[in-house]
Amino acid sequence: MNKTTLTFYGGLNTIGGTIISLQYGDSRVIFDFGLVYNPQKNIFDGHIKLRRNALVRDYLKLGIIPNIDGIYSKDDLSNDSTIVAADGYSGNTAVLVSHLHLDHIGAMGLIDATIPVYMTEDSLRLYDTLDVIGEGVAGNRKYQTCHYNQSFAVGDISITPLQVDHDILGACAFHIETPDGAIIYTGDVRMHGSHPEWIEAFITKAKKLGFDAVIMEGTSIRSEEETPEDMLIANKELSEDTLTETLLPFKMADILTETKGLGVFNIYHRNIDRIHGILQAGKKSGRKVVFEAETAQLALTLMESKNFLVYESDELRHSSLSEWRQNLLNQIPAISYKEINENPNQYLVQNSYASSLELFDLHVEDGIYLHSDGVPLGPYDPAFENLDRILQLVGLEKIHMGTGGHATPQNLKYIVDKLDPAILIPLHSFYPERLKPKTGVQLLPQYGKSYVLSKGKLTEL
């Protein structure tokens, strides 16, 4: 007799690394397949080299990816491995990508190439450009597209992607249904982004489709000291001090208008809304925006914008250019630090952490450094202190001017209460137990254990 089971392999009490399997009969879907973001404990510290031909074996040994039958190539497994290889697995498997942050897709390239991996059309557009600029995931595989609000099937499992707002192009939730019932997997969501209406539409659509359980992210929820109980009261509205994606360019422009010298910014360029915001801030403050080549390529391809310049970095000055860089410079003018230094107050220049030493060539007196959700993200990353040392050395003031991709605790509770699931499974959080359902029950699953979905209930197998 066929039955529907849920098995949790990652992401239950970490930020990212979410890996969940839903199986019915001989068919299953796995969502997502990312890497836990924890720079303090990252074994790949910049000194240990990745063995490109042994990634699966090494990642399994290190516990970075889970032991799951039927998803890895036989050639990638060790000879004494007890894991069933993809070509020896009799079931039907597909993998779903909610969005392209590395904590959700970082290990996706390690999945056997014969297994279909689905992402939205917007996500694939972004991924293809990231791959061109060298930011695709390790491994070599093709990806399939799925479409918002259009169902597709994996055996007797029906999947419907639902658009949500997150700080990256193409993000979606999934409605996943079997003959036994249905679940919602939210992926990552926020209500202070450029499109809060997408979240309302997602709630409406999800309720129309119907579900028994909701698997919900809870990233912003902290300890009781950091997130007291009164911050977990459902509220659709944002507090007055919440900086939204829409408001951010105006705040940046105000600071840049008051700044006498060079404007510098550091962003995570997978956030296309933020690239757009930087261009807005530059226009409003009367400054020309200068992107690093990689970000410029994203803006050119995904926004079809040419209203910026390309920073002539040391790499562009002294290296033989790749095809994409040459094509970029054929369309967008490059500008050198010498030209910028003639009138620093006329420019807003990107400087990612990896390119920090470029600051040594720029005249940054009376300038400002806008840290806008770029790497390193915070003090928990050892690189954060290193960045501060560099900025102090050049005498550049840093201002945090960003807004995260995850809903506030009040907004998370609002979404949960509006969905009002019979079963709530919170994860993607250090404190998942603090996100509770309105009227249903909370399930805190354990790693590696399977739970059977039947008659509106989830019970341990």
Residue pairs with C-beta under 8 A, 6 or more apart in sequence:
2 24
2 25
2 156
2 179
3 24
3 180
3 452
3 453
3 454
4 22
4 23
4 24
4 178
4 179
4 180
4 181
4 452
4 453
4 454
5 21
5 22
5 23
5 24
5 450
5 451
5 452
5 453
5 461
6 20
6 21
6 22
6 183
6 445
6 450
6 451
6 453
6 458
7 20
7 21
7 23
7 448
7 449
7 450
7 451
8 19
8 20
8 427
8 445
8 446
8 447
8 448
8 449
9 19
9 20
9 21
9 66
9 68
9 447
9 448
10 17
10 18
10 19
10 34
10 36
10 66
10 447
11 17
11 18
11 19
11 20
11 34
11 36
11 427
11 428
12 427
12 432
12 444
12 445
12 446
12 447
13 427
13 429
13 430
13 432
14 36
14 38
14 428
14 430
15 36
15 37
15 38
15 103
15 219
15 428
15 429
15 430
16 34
16 35
16 36
16 37
16 101
16 102
16 103
16 104
16 428
17 34
17 35
17 36
17 37
17 103
18 31
18 32
18 34
18 103
18 104
18 427
18 428
19 30
19 31
19 32
19 33
19 34
19 66
19 68
20 30
20 31
20 32
20 185
20 215
21 28
21 29
21 30
21 68
22 28
22 29
22 30
22 31
22 157
22 176
22 178
22 183
23 91
24 155
24 156
24 157
24 178
24 179
24 180
25 155
25 156
26 90
26 91
26 92
26 155
27 91
27 92
27 93
27 154
27 155
27 156
27 157
28 91
28 92
28 93
28 94
28 154
28 157
29 93
29 94
29 95
29 96
29 154
29 157
29 159
29 176
30 68
30 71
30 93
30 94
30 95
30 96
31 95
31 96
31 97
31 98
31 174
31 176
31 185
32 96
32 97
32 98
32 104
32 105
32 108
32 187
33 65
33 95
33 97
33 104
33 105
33 106
33 107
33 108
33 110
33 111
34 101
34 102
34 103
34 104
34 105
34 106
34 107
34 108
35 64
35 102
35 103
35 106
35 107
36 64
36 103
37 102
37 103
39 376
39 380
39 381
39 382
39 383
40 380
40 381
40 382
43 62
44 50
50 58
50 138
51 58
52 138
55 76
55 110
55 138
55 139
56 65
56 72
56 73
56 76
56 77
56 110
57 76
57 77
57 78
57 81
59 65
59 107
59 110
60 67
60 77
60 81
60 83
64 107
65 107
65 110
66 448
67 83
68 83
69 83
69 84
69 89
70 84
70 85
70 86
70 88
70 89
70 91
70 93
71 86
71 89
71 93
71 95
71 111
71 112
71 115
72 83
72 85
72 86
72 110
72 111
72 112
73 85
73 86
73 87
73 112
73 113
74 85
74 86
74 87
74 88
76 110
76 112
77 83
77 85
85 112
86 93
86 112
86 114
86 115
87 112
87 114
92 154
92 155
93 115
93 154
94 115
94 116
94 117
94 118
94 154
95 108
95 111
95 115
95 116
95 117
95 118
96 117
96 118
96 119
96 146
96 159
96 174
97 104
97 105
97 108
97 117
97 118
97 119
97 123
97 143
98 104
98 171
98 172
98 173
98 174
98 185
98 187
98 188
99 105
99 123
99 166
99 168
99 170
99 171
99 172
99 187
99 188
100 119
100 123
100 126
100 127
100 130
100 168
100 169
100 170
100 270
101 168
101 188
101 270
101 405
102 137
104 187
104 188
105 137
106 137
107 137
107 138
108 117
108 137
108 139
108 141
109 136
109 137
109 138
109 139
109 140
109 141
110 138
110 139
111 117
111 139
111 141
113 140
113 141
113 142
116 144
117 141
117 143
117 144
118 143
118 144
118 145
118 146
118 152
118 159
119 127
119 143
119 144
119 145
119 146
119 170
120 145
120 146
120 147
120 148
120 161
120 163
120 170
120 171
120 172
121 145
121 146
121 147
121 170
122 169
122 170
123 169
123 170
123 171
123 172
124 143
124 145
124 170
125 169
125 170
125 301
125 302
126 168
126 169
126 170
126 270
126 272
126 298
126 302
127 136
127 143
129 297
129 298
129 301
129 302
130 136
130 270
130 298
132 297
132 301
132 324
133 293
133 294
133 297
133 298
133 324
134 294
135 294
146 152
146 159
146 161
147 161
148 161
148 162
148 163
148 172
149 160
149 161
149 162
149 163
149 205
150 160
150 161
151 158
151 159
151 160
152 158
152 159
153 159
156 178
156 179
157 176
157 177
157 178
158 176
158 177
158 178
159 174
159 175
159 176
159 177
160 174
160 175
160 176
160 177
160 209
161 172
161 173
161 174
162 172
162 173
162 174
162 175
162 184
162 202
162 205
162 206
163 171
163 172
163 198
163 201
163 202
164 171
164 172
164 173
164 186
164 187
164 188
164 189
164 198
164 199
164 202
165 171
165 189
165 190
165 191
165 193
165 194
165 195
165 196
165 198
165 199
166 187
166 188
166 189
166 190
166 193
166 405
167 190
167 193
167 245
167 268
167 270
167 271
167 273
167 274
167 373
167 403
167 404
167 405
168 270
168 271
168 272
168 405
169 270
169 272
169 302
171 187
171 188
171 189
172 187
173 184
173 185
173 186
173 187
173 189
173 202
173 206
174 184
174 185
174 187
175 182
175 183
175 184
175 205
175 206
175 209
175 211
176 182
176 183
176 184
176 185
177 183
177 209
178 453
180 453
180 454
181 211
181 212
181 213
181 453
181 454
181 455
181 456
182 209
182 210
182 211
182 212
183 211
183 212
183 213
183 214
183 215
183 453
184 206
184 211
184 213
184 214
184 215
184 419
184 421
185 215
186 214
186 215
186 216
186 217
186 415
187 217
188 217
188 219
188 405
188 406
188 428
189 199
189 202
189 217
189 406
189 407
189 415
190 199
190 404
190 405
190 406
190 407
190 411
191 199
191 236
191 238
191 407
191 408
191 411
191 414
191 415
192 238
192 242
192 243
192 244
192 245
192 403
192 407
192 408
192 411
193 244
193 245
193 273
193 403
193 405
194 245
194 246
194 273
199 407
199 415
203 415
203 418
203 419
206 419
207 418
207 419
211 419
211 421
212 421
212 422
212 423
212 453
212 456
212 457
212 458
213 421
213 422
213 423
213 424
213 425
213 443
213 453
213 458
214 416
214 419
214 421
214 423
214 424
214 425
215 425
215 427
216 412
216 415
216 416
216 424
216 425
216 426
216 427
216 435
217 406
217 412
217 426
217 427
217 428
217 429
218 412
218 426
218 427
218 428
218 429
218 431
218 432
218 434
218 435
219 406
219 428
219 429
220 227
220 404
220 406
220 407
220 408
220 409
220 412
221 227
221 232
221 409
221 412
221 429
221 431
221 432
221 434
221 435
222 430
222 431
223 431
224 434
227 409
227 431
227 434
231 408
231 409
231 410
232 409
232 410
232 413
232 434
232 435
232 436
233 410
233 413
234 410
234 413
234 414
234 416
234 417
234 438
235 410
235 411
235 413
235 414
236 411
236 414
238 244
238 408
238 411
239 408
242 403
242 408
243 251
243 401
243 402
243 403
244 403
245 273
245 274
245 277
245 403
248 274
248 277
248 281
248 372
248 401
248 402
248 403
249 277
249 278
249 280
249 281
249 284
250 281
250 284
251 401
252 265
252 277
252 278
252 281
252 285
252 370
252 372
252 401
253 280
253 281
253 284
253 285
255 368
255 370
255 399
255 401
256 263
256 281
256 282
256 285
256 287
256 348
256 368
257 284
257 285
257 286
259 345
259 366
259 367
259 368
260 345
260 366
261 344
261 345
261 363
261 364
261 365
261 366
261 367
261 368
262 340
262 344
262 345
262 347
262 349
262 362
262 363
262 364
262 367
262 368
263 285
263 287
263 347
263 348
263 349
263 367
263 368
263 370
264 348
264 349
264 350
264 351
264 359
264 362
264 364
264 367
264 368
264 369
264 370
264 396
265 278
265 348
265 349
265 350
265 351
265 369
265 370
265 371
265 372
265 374
265 401
266 350
266 351
266 352
266 353
266 369
266 370
266 371
266 372
266 374
266 375
267 274
267 275
267 278
267 295
267 350
267 372
267 373
267 374
267 402
268 274
268 373
268 374
268 375
269 275
269 294
269 295
269 298
271 373
271 405
272 298
272 302
272 303
274 372
274 373
275 291
275 295
275 298
275 299
275 303
276 303
278 289
278 348
278 350
278 372
279 289
279 299
279 305
279 307
279 308
281 287
281 348
282 288
282 289
282 308
282 348
283 307
285 348
286 346
287 345
287 346
287 347
287 348
288 308
288 309
288 346
288 347
288 348
289 307
289 308
289 309
289 347
289 348
289 350
290 308
290 309
290 310
290 311
290 335
290 340
290 347
290 348
290 349
290 350
291 299
291 308
291 309
291 310
291 311
291 350
292 310
292 311
292 313
292 350
292 351
292 352
292 355
293 310
293 311
293 313
293 315
293 316
293 325
293 328
295 350
296 308
296 310
296 328
296 332
297 324
297 328
299 305
299 308
300 306
300 328
300 331
300 332
306 331
306 332
308 332
309 332
309 333
309 334
309 335
310 316
310 328
310 329
310 332
310 333
310 334
310 335
311 334
311 335
311 337
311 349
311 350
311 358
312 334
312 335
312 336
312 337
313 355
313 358
314 358
316 325
316 329
316 334
317 336
321 329
335 347
337 358
337 361
337 362
340 347
340 349
340 362
340 363
341 361
341 362
341 363
344 362
344 363
344 364
344 365
344 367
349 362
351 358
351 359
351 369
352 374
352 375
353 374
353 375
353 376
353 383
353 387
356 387
356 390
357 390
359 390
359 391
359 394
359 396
360 394
364 394
364 395
364 396
365 395
367 396
367 397
368 396
368 397
368 399
369 391
369 396
369 397
369 398
369 399
370 399
370 401
371 398
371 399
371 400
371 401
371 402
372 400
372 401
372 402
373 402
373 403
373 404
373 405
374 402
375 381
375 383
376 382
376 383
376 384
376 386
376 387
377 384
378 384
379 385
387 398
388 398
391 397
391 398
407 415
412 435
413 435
416 424
416 435
416 436
416 437
416 438
417 438
420 437
420 438
420 439
420 440
421 437
421 440
422 440
422 441
422 456
422 457
423 437
423 440
423 441
423 442
423 443
423 456
423 457
423 458
424 435
424 436
424 437
424 440
424 441
424 442
424 443
425 442
425 443
425 444
425 445
425 458
426 432
426 433
426 434
426 435
426 442
426 444
429 435
432 444
433 442
433 444
435 442
436 442
443 451
443 458
445 451
449 460
449 461
450 460
450 461
451 458
451 459
451 460
451 461
452 458
452 459
452 460
452 461
